[in-house]
Amino acid sequence: MRFLIAGAGAVGGFVGARLAAAGQDVTVLVRPHRVAELRENGLRVTGPAGTWTARPSVATAGQLTPGYDAIVLATKSESGVLSQVMDDIAPAVTPPAMIVPFLNGIAHLERLTARFSPAVVGGTLRVATELEDDGTIRALGPTFEVEVGELDGPPSARVGELSAAFRTAGAQVAVRDDIVGAMWAKWVFIASIGAVTSLMRATAGEIVAVPGGDRFARSVIAEAAATAAAAGHPAPDDVLRETERALTTPGSPATSSLSRDLSMNRPTEVEAVLADLASRARATGTATPLIDVAVLALRIHNRRLSR
């Protein structure tokens, strides 16, 4: 398949590198100031499996033309970023191209389908990566899990081809009949871990090691789960058990992208990960006092950085 990866950071760079290393035809969409760097150095990945470099094609928005089979979005979910990315990829969104958003939260689906339906499919991605100062993508663990599916129908031939391509790249892939439900389940997981670890500025293990830490973590999980259930997408029991294990196991090293951005004094995705969830909770009359506090704290952090 011919892939366009929008976003060459910790997540998109990792996905693009894995697909390119597996022999897929990959182009990375970047801003002009990064073209020379990536053409010279490629995408360098380091982690439990060692260090290696992939060299996909590199393009800027003005160079895009039709001909891609899959356009993977792996950028920040914040409104301004998504608006720019949609404008950038527009010249490439022609049949048979499908848009595969690996973004946090759920609101992006509404905006993408309003502009690009029926090209949009649903997807979730689970990796733990971070971008080092020299541009190296560090994989923090071996996890590489992908879920894909059509938004309003059974699995299709194009989703089957997409899942096969990700399997060649070493991902554990599941094709879902209810991909929107799977996206909500992931949202419960990342919102819970994000709120707990960013609000306490600690790993899950450090939090549950003190009195009240376990109760606090379970209370946040309950708020996120109640919100999903009220919205008509209850999280499966296995997802809730996995979330509880990550946040309540003694010594758990679990952190989140929110807490890692916070510790590095970078802007956080609070609007997509937590604020939108809290807003949907209010619309259904669901109380989320702890998530509300996390939203407030991270908004203050982001405001300080913007000033």
N, C-alpha and C positions, 0 to 999 in steps of 0.2 A: 504493500500500500504506500501511497505517497502522503506523508504527514507534513502539516504545518504546525509548529509549536509556537504559540503566542505566549511569551514569557520565558526567559532564559535564566531565571533565578534558581533558587534552591530546589523548587519543585519541578518547574518546567524544564530546567536544565537536566535534572536527573532523568525525567521521563524521556526527553529527547535523546540523551546519551544512551539509555538502555535500548530504545528502539533502533537507533543508528547502529549500535554494536551488534544488534541481532540481524542486520542486513536490510532493514526497512529504509525507504527513501525519505529522509528527514530534512526539512528546512526549518531553521529557527528564525523567528521574526524578532528583530531587535531595533533599538533606536540607533541612529547613524553613528553616535559616538562609540558604540560597542562593536561595530562591524570589524574594524581592523584587529581588535583584541581577540575576538572569537575566531576569526580566520587564521590568525597566527597561532593561538594557543589551544583552540578547540574547547570542548567541555571536559574539564578534568574532574574526575570523581574519585573520592577516597572513602574508605569505610571498612567494615568487617571483611569484605572480600578482597581487599587490597586497593591499589591505586591504578587507574587507567584513564585513557583519554579517548574521547570520540570526536570525530570531525565531520559534523553535519554541514549542509549548505547553510549559508547565512544570507538573509534578505532584510531590507527595510520595507516599510509600508508602501512607499512609492514604487517599489519593484514588484509587487505582488500581481499575479495574473491568475486566471482560472486554471484548473487542472489538478487540484488536491482532492484526495479521497476523504481525509479527515483533518479537521482543524481543531487542535487541542488547545483549550484556554486554560492556562495555569498561572494566572496573574493574581493580584489582590482583587478582592470582591468589591472594594469600595466603589461608590457610584461614579466618581470622576474617572477612575481607572477603567472601569468597564465601558463607559461611554467612549473613551478614546480607543480602546481595543476593538469595539464594534465598528467604529469608523475605519480603523486600520485594516481589518480583515475583509471588509465589504467587497472589494474587487475580486476576492478569491472564493466568495460564497456563491458558487454556481453548481448546478447538478453535475456530478453526483456527490459533491462535497457535503459532509455532515459535520456539525459543530459538536464537539465533546467538551462540555465544561467541567473541569476539575476545580471548582471554586467552592469556597466555604459558604454555608448557609443555603438559602433556597430562593431568595428574591431575584437572583440573577436569571432564573428560568423565565420569569414573567417578562423581563425586558428582552431577553434573547428571542423568545418565541414571538413576541410582538413584532420584532423586526425581521427575523430570519426563518420563521416557521415555513415549511416542515423540515428544514435542515437540522434542527436541534434534536439531539438525543440526550438522555439523562446519564449521569455518571458520578461515581465517587472514586476517590483515590486515597489510599492510606500509605503514606511514607513518612519517615521522620528524617528530615534533611535540614541543613543550614548552609548558608553561603559564607565562606571565610573571606577575610579581607583581600586575599590575593585572587579571588574569583573561583577558588576550588569549591566544589560541592561536596560537603561531608554527609555521608549517610550515617545516621546515628544508630541504626539497627538494620536488620535484614528485611524488615517488612516492606512488601511491594504488592499491595492488594488493589484490585480494580473491580468495580461493578459497573455494568452498562445495561441499557435497555431503552426501548422506545417509550416515549412519554405517554402515549395513549393507545397502545396496542401490544399484541404479543411480539416476541422476538422476531426480528426480520433478518433477511439475508445480509444486509449491510452491518447490522449489529454482530452477526456471526463472524463476518470477516474482520471486524474491529477486534473482537475478543480473541480471535486466533492470532492476530498481530501482536497483541499484548502478551499472549502466552509465549510466543517466540522470544519475547524480551525478558522472560523469566518471571512475569507477574502471575500471582494467583488470581484467576479471573472468574467472576460469576455473572451470568446473564440473568437479569431479573425481569419477571413479568410486571412487578410493581416497583419500578426504579424510583419513583417519587417517594414511596414509602421507605426505600433504602436510603435515600438522601436525607429524609427526616431522621432516620435512625442514626446516621452518622452525625447529624447536627446535634442530637441529644448527647452523643459521646463527646464531641469536640467542645460544645458549649459547657458541659459539666466540667471537663478537665480544664478548659480555659478559665472559667470563672473561679474555680477553686485555687489553681496554682498561681494565677495572676493576682488575685486579691490578697493571697497570703505571701506572694513573692517567695515561694518555696516549692520543693518537690513534694509529691504526694506523701512519700515516706516521712519527710520532715514534719508535715502537717499532722499526720495521724499519730506521730510519736508524742504529741502533747495532749493533755486533757481537753476534750471537746473537739479535737481535730476530726475524728471519725464521724461524729455526729454532724459536724458542719459539712463534710464532704457528702454524706448521704442526703442531707437536706437539699443541697444544690442539685444533686441527681434527681431527687423527687420533683423539684420545681421544673426542671427541663422535661422530664418524662410526662408530667401532668400537662404541660403546654402542648406537647406533641399529641397526646391523647385527645385533648380538647379540640385540636385542629383536625382530628380525624385520621391521624397517622400514628397510632400508638407504637412505641418502640418495642420490638420483640424481647422476650424474656432473656434470650442469650446476649443481646446487646446490653441490657441493663446489668446483667451479671458481669460481663466484660468490663463495663464502666466502673462498677463497684470494685472489682479486683484491682483495676489500675489505680483507683483513688484511695483504697482502704487497706491494701496489703502492706504490712510493716516493711519498711525499707524500700518501697516502690520508688524507682527513679523517675516516674512519670512527670513530665512537664507538658507544656503546650506551646504552640507557635505564639500565642498571646503573651505568655510569661517570658518566652525567650526574647521576643521583640522588646518587651518591657525592660528586661535586664540589660539589653544592649542599647537602651535609650533610643529605640526606633519607634515610628508610628505603629499602632496596633490596628487589627481589623475588628475593632470593637463593634462597629455598626453592623457588619454582616453576621458576625458570630454571635453576639450577645444582644445588642440593642434591638435588632429586628425580631429576635425570639421574644424579648420582653414586650415588645409592641404587640405581637400576635397574642401573647398571654393576656394582656389587658383587654384586647378585643373580645376574648372569650370569657372574661371574668376570672381568669386564673391568677392567683397571687404568686409573685416571684420576688420576694423582698431581697433575697441574697443576690440573685442575678442582677436586680436593679442597682444594688450597691456596687457590684463589679462594673456595671456600665458607667456609673457615675465616676468611679475612680479612674477608669481607662480613658474616658472622655477628657477628664482633667489632664491626664498625662499627654494625650494627643494635642490638646489645646496649648499646653506649655511648649511643646515642640514646634507647633505652627507659629507661635509668637516669637 
